[in-house]
Amino acid sequence: MLKLLIAGAVVLALTGCATAGNSSLKGATDESVATAIVEGQTTQAEVRETFGSPASAHFDGTGGEVWVYVLSSYKSDAKNFIPFMALVGTSASGTTTQLQVQFNDADVVERYSFNNSEMEYGTGVFQ
């Protein structure tokens, strides 16, 4: 019986978390990204070596390529585990980290932006 309770507690704890995206951004800060990417010097190959493949890539109005990296990590809020609370709504909170890198026609970083934002999501009465 004790094993069953422990297994149930582990499953409940694991279902309350979700992470999606590029794991190379885990723990990234403004300082660590500034060390890895130097505008006008870092090449496209070096960015790929450091951060891997981007989640998406597109061309800007000048013909330069833009790579986008995203990592989202969320935890279910405690109120989701109150019996029958899911009938009226659910909520989660966490962080979304995004890195956008713009390259010039020589495949060198022209500029980049890095954001780390706290996010909250809700459904039902928690919207």
Disulfide bonds with the S-S distance in Angstrom:
none
